Each structure stands twice: as C-alpha cells, then as structure tokens.
Amino acid sequence: MSTDSLLCPACGQPVHEDWESCAACGEPLSLASRVIVDRAGRPGPRWLDRSRLRASELKAEGEQGSQARLGSFQQIDAVREAEQSRSARERAREDRQVLAVSGLAAAVFILLILIFAIVSIP
C-alpha cells in the first residue's frame, strides 16, 4: 500500500485519496460525493444495506445455533438424570443390604438372650 492510499470506512479495502468512491463497495469517499449521494436520497452506506439483506440469513443461523445448544443441554440433562437414577438405585440396594444385616444381627442377639434365659432357669 502506498502512502497516498487509505482504507475505505465501509469495507476496509485500500482506496486512494483522490478517489470519489470505493472500487470494492461503492461507498462515497470524498465530501462532495457524500453530499451528492445524501441528496439523492440514498438511505445509508452500502455495507449496511448488504447487512440488512443478510439479516434473515443471520437470524436463521442464530436460531440454528440456539437449537443446537438446546439439544446439547437436553443431552446433558438426560445423562445427568440417568446418572442420578443409577445412583438412587445403588443407594437403595445398599440400604436393603444394611437392613438385612441389621435384621440378622438383631435376630442373633434375641436368640442369644433366649438361650441365656433358658440356661439360667433352675
């Protein structure tokens, strides 16, 4: 880029100081060309017009991204719920084992008390 070239404010392409408009996007560069374009009733810069034309496309892309994120969150939730369910089943199985062992220990204790009671009767 030479010393007499600048960047277009609309598209960022190199332009020369003496150019009236950008060769890449057509944006008016000089004050005179801007006044002429503004008086002609042009609503705004061309890059803005192009962006407005792409708005529905960008909105659709955003919605697709949102749907993809929602799907991944739903998968994460499903995995978390499955893990919680598995954990609850495991705790219930462990609780049943503790209850069975406690019941067996209580039965042995009661049996010992009965044996000592029978043996100590004269």
Residue pairs with C-beta under 8 A, 6 or more apart in sequence:
1 14
4 16
4 17
4 18
5 14
5 15
5 16
5 17
6 14
6 15
6 16
6 17
7 13
7 14
7 15
8 14
8 15
8 22
8 24
8 25
8 27
8 29
9 27
9 29
10 22
10 25
10 27
10 45
10 46
10 47
11 22
11 24
11 25
11 27
11 47
13 22
13 23
13 24
13 25
15 22
15 23
15 29
19 29
19 30
20 28
20 29
20 30
20 32
20 33
21 27
21 28
21 29
21 33
22 29
25 46
25 47
26 46
27 45
27 46
27 47
28 34
28 36
28 37
43 49
